[in-house]
Amino acid sequence: MGKRRRVAERPRTRRPAVLGGVIAVVVAGGAFGAYSLYGGTAAGDERSTGAAHKAVRTGPLTATEIRTASTAFLTAWQSGDLARAAAATDDPAAATAALTGYGKDAHISGVTLTGGKAAGPDVPFTVKATVGYQGTSKPLTYASKLTVVRRAKDGAALVGWKPSVLHPDLQDGDRLVTGASGTPPITALDRDGGELTTAKYPSLGTVLDGLREKFGKTAGGKAGVELRVVRKAAKKGGQKTPDKTLLTLGEGTPGKVRTTLSPALQAEAERQVAAKERASVVVLRPSTGEILAVANTSHGFNTAFQGSLAPGSTMKVITASLLFDKGLASADKPHPCPKTATYGGWKFHNDDDFEIKDGTFKASFARSCNTAFITQAKKLKNDDLTKQAQQVFGLSRNNWSVGVPSFDGSVPVQSAAQMAASLMGQGGVRMNPLNMASVAATVKSGTFHQPYLVSPDVDHRTLAKASRTLSASTLSQLREVMRYTAAAGTAAEAMSGLGPDYGAKTGSAEVDNQKQPNGWFTAWKGDLAAAGVVQQGGHGGDTAGPIVAALLKAGG
């Protein structure tokens, strides 16, 4: 990292001069900056609450309070008065540490802050500064936002402190650091040797960061000098979020890492999720586990690999395999699907309280009948579903080694009503599109193949394995009910024209405080499997279904 110069504990400042609504700050030995004050009022550090007024102010913040609080913070930060800036927040200790590190560890100086128009208590602002390290410097510009809050104990209007005020990419426990990057850069390649970039594939930012974190030190590259977000350490048993490079001061030499991504399918996945507000999708090759595409509408978090969401009725694929194994259901035999079913004190309903009289289990599966599964809960042990997910589908063991951080699903042992709810993908069950694409892939191939983004031959890592496979009878019936769902059930509209070698399952997962459920869809066609989710999208067949079907069609 080299030697670092000490930062003066408190730089002397000249008295600011107010010129036409702009407060000009000259820092001794530093740069000149200007922070625009809303409406040309130099509120600065003067508080309107009044020291002699003992009553605690409550109620919504006024425009004046928001303007005064945000101005006090931004002006103090820009002038280098970190103690005063921190005191203008609701967490002075955390703000002091972060603001100090901004100069000391990130080597950022010459800060100029320009405020935007407030939207309620939220105040956007632009940061222009310089990052300098060992004789090399580059300009830095980014947008951030602060929120003014009212402190409960005295009613004071203050900036609500959180790391993202300093930089939008910072989360709790993260730090900004400038220096020789600990991990050399990489050039990630698709399966055909083409370069993968965020300019071409916007969803891949977190994936590329993860590849560098995992393979940068062994790919043959040389580290450069960078300003980066150093992420907090992972919790025990978890996976650390990859560090993120914000600015490169000195270029390193990148090593090369080849992935399994298909350029055509990745491009199509990007197009599909871009048309939705909160969509994620994954495409796999069932015969090998190779990941062919991964995309998210949101680029800040890889929901497709790391999301932890209730999968709704797509979980019924695993539950159906359990019922087949235990002889509690048979695809073409009669099976109950009443309007409601009660277990553990909870009354479970079908969508619009439909019922199927004298129907088969295949009909119930295709229609996504909840009660067809709840009625069997009393015949199951609390850990039956957990064991099925782990032993057959390779889920919920926290042992996948994809090549980048991933969440491997969670099917905890539950009891009473929560156990029953888990049978239909609610309760404590949590999945993401990678997990559910793997479920469809396991049904298609007959064997669990752990998904991977980089071949295990690259670093000789061991891929996870399932301890057993489905019986021939169970596998045959599971494929039959998924095929029927794709042909004549809730997935038929989305899967139209893709048969006959196909299968699918839809899902809708209720989430507290959401007006619409999350829509899920998992399917296979030939040697392709895919799964997607559209958060707050509604029914999976209408929302995630077209995304998945388009990718299966694009893959031939």
PyMOL commands that set and color helices and strands:
alter all, ss='L'
color gray80, all
select helices_A, chain A and resi 38-40+63-79+82-87+92-104+163-166+202-215+263-274+303-306+312-325+351-353+361-367+371-374+377-379+384-391+416-423+433-445+472-488+492-495+544-554
alter helices_A, ss='H'
color red, helices_A
select strands_A, chain A and resi 17-19+22-26+32-36+108-115+122-133+136-150+157-159+175-180+186-189+225-230+244-250+255-258+279-284+291-296+340-343+346-349+502-509+518-525+528-534
alter strands_A, ss='S'
color yellow, strands_A
deselect
rebuild
show_as cartoon
